[in-house]
Amino acid sequence: MFYAVLALLTSIGKGASKHSGVIALFDQHFVKPGHFPKEMSKAIHKVFDLRQMGDYREFFVLGEEQVQEVLDLADGFVEKVKDLLERKKI
């Protein structure tokens, strides 16, 4: 999801040095103007939060259902980004 957003940002000449900055730019340039639904913003925020917990908390383990939910969110997210990039011929 992160790299899909980086591809979007590159297409408009934007970038950020931190994951949180990338997500903020995605919201600003793609969700708020209506290119993507708010659900996509919620999805990337949720997955980012889970990643943060996995990286920085001891004893944090995702359950099988959580992993499947993340995979489903990522699949849908990347497909929507791919569709927009193809429509823009990028």
N, C-alpha and C positions, 0 to 999 in steps of 0.2 A: 504494500500500500504506500509506504514511504517513497519508494523509487518511482511508483506511478505518479505520485504528486510532484516529485522532482522533475519528471518529464513534462508535466503540465507547466510548472513554473519556468522551466527552460524555454518552453514555447512562447512565453510572454516576456522573456528576458529578466526573470526574477530568480532569486535564490536566497538562501539563508544558511548560516553556519551551524545552527542547532535544530534538532528535531522539532522542538516547540515552535521555532520560527517558521519552519516549513509548513507546519500545520496551520499557524496563524495566517500565513500568506494564502494558503489554500482556501481558508474560510473567507478571507478578504476578497480574493480575486475570482473565486469560482463558486462559492456557496452563496454569499450575500447577493451577487448580481443575478443569481438564479440559474447558472449553468448546471449546477448539481443540486439535488434536494438536501435539506438539512440532515436527513438520515445519514448521508455520507459523512458529514462532519461529525455526527455523533459516533459513527462507526470508527473513524480514524482516531478520535479522542479516546474511545473505549480501549481500542487495541494498544494505543500508546501508553495509557495508564497501566494496562496489564503488563506490558513490556517493562515499564519502570518498576513495578512491584517484583517482577521476576528477576530483574537485574540487581535490585538494591535491598530486598528484604530477605532475611534468612527464613528458611522453611516455607517459602511460598511455592506452592505447586498448583498448576492448573489441572483441573479435573478433565476427564475425557469429554464431557459435554461442553466445557468452556473452550477446549481446543477445537472441537468441531464447529462451534459458533464462530470462532475467530477465522477458521478456514473458510467458512461460508461467507462471512463478511468480506474477507479479502478477495475471494473469487468474484463476487458481485461488484465490488469496488473497482477492481482492476479492469473488469469488462466494461464498465461505464466510462472509465478514463480512456481506455483503448478506443471505444466508440467515438468519443469526442475528438480525440486526436486524429482518428481516421477521417471524420467529417471535415476537420480543419485541414486535412491533408498534410499532417506534420509527421 
